[in-house]
């Protein structure tokens, strides 16, 4: 259950930080925002991959940049409800 909670948090941070990076890129392109949010996004991406690595059904979904954590979380919830 801790892995699912970790994945839920990391997937949310990954998706929100990607949105923040894209909004920054399309509007003001402030270097400070990129410097702060970029490493946060990368860390959330790596945590998402690490959290799903033990789950064979969701492992490769987590590698999709930006939304992979959400896809893996959806797959894990679906397989958890079916069991």
C-alpha positions as CSV (number, residue, x, y, z in Angstrom):
1,X,0.0,0.0,0.0
2,X,2.9,2.4,0.6
3,X,4.1,1.9,-2.9
4,X,0.7,2.9,-4.3
5,X,0.8,6.0,-2.1
6,X,4.3,6.9,-3.2
7,X,3.3,6.3,-6.8
8,X,0.2,8.5,-6.5
9,X,2.2,11.4,-5.1
10,X,5.1,11.0,-7.6
11,X,2.7,10.7,-10.5
12,X,0.8,13.9,-9.5
13,X,4.1,15.8,-9.0
14,X,5.3,14.5,-12.4
15,X,2.2,15.6,-14.3
16,X,1.9,19.0,-12.5
17,X,5.5,19.8,-13.0
18,X,5.3,19.0,-16.7
19,X,2.3,21.4,-17.0
20,X,4.3,24.1,-15.2
21,X,7.3,23.6,-17.5
22,X,5.1,23.7,-20.6
23,X,3.2,26.8,-19.4
24,X,6.5,28.5,-18.6
25,X,7.9,27.6,-22.0
26,X,4.8,28.9,-23.9
27,X,4.5,32.2,-21.9
28,X,7.4,33.9,-20.2
29,X,10.1,31.3,-20.4
30,X,11.6,32.4,-17.1
31,X,14.9,30.6,-16.4
32,X,14.3,30.5,-12.7
33,X,11.1,28.5,-13.1
34,X,12.9,26.0,-15.4
35,X,15.8,25.7,-12.9
36,X,13.5,24.9,-10.0
37,X,10.7,22.8,-11.7
38,X,13.0,20.9,-14.1
39,X,14.9,18.9,-11.4
40,X,11.6,18.4,-9.5
41,X,10.0,16.9,-12.6
42,X,13.0,14.7,-13.3
43,X,13.1,13.4,-9.7
44,X,9.4,12.7,-9.8
45,X,9.9,10.8,-13.0
46,X,12.6,8.6,-11.5
47,X,10.6,8.0,-8.4
48,X,7.6,6.9,-10.5
49,X,9.8,4.4,-12.4
50,X,11.3,3.1,-9.2
51,X,7.9,2.7,-7.5
52,X,6.5,0.7,-10.3
53,X,9.5,-1.4,-11.1
54,X,8.3,-4.4,-8.9
55,X,5.0,-4.4,-10.7
56,X,5.4,-6.2,-14.1
57,X,2.2,-5.0,-15.6
58,X,2.8,-1.3,-14.9
59,X,6.6,-1.2,-15.2
60,X,6.8,-0.1,-18.8
61,X,3.9,2.3,-18.6
62,X,5.8,4.3,-16.0
63,X,8.6,5.0,-18.5
64,X,6.3,7.2,-20.7
65,X,7.4,10.8,-19.9
66,X,4.9,13.1,-18.3
67,X,1.9,10.8,-17.9
68,X,3.5,7.5,-17.3
69,X,3.0,7.6,-13.6
70,X,-0.7,8.2,-14.1
71,X,-1.0,5.4,-16.6
72,X,0.9,3.0,-14.3
73,X,-1.3,4.0,-11.4
74,X,-4.4,3.3,-13.5
75,X,-3.1,-0.1,-14.5
76,X,-2.3,-1.0,-10.9
77,X,-5.8,0.1,-9.7
78,X,-7.4,-1.9,-12.4
79,X,-5.5,-5.1,-11.6
80,X,-6.0,-4.5,-7.9
81,X,-9.8,-4.3,-8.3
82,X,-9.9,-7.4,-10.6
83,X,-8.1,-9.5,-8.0
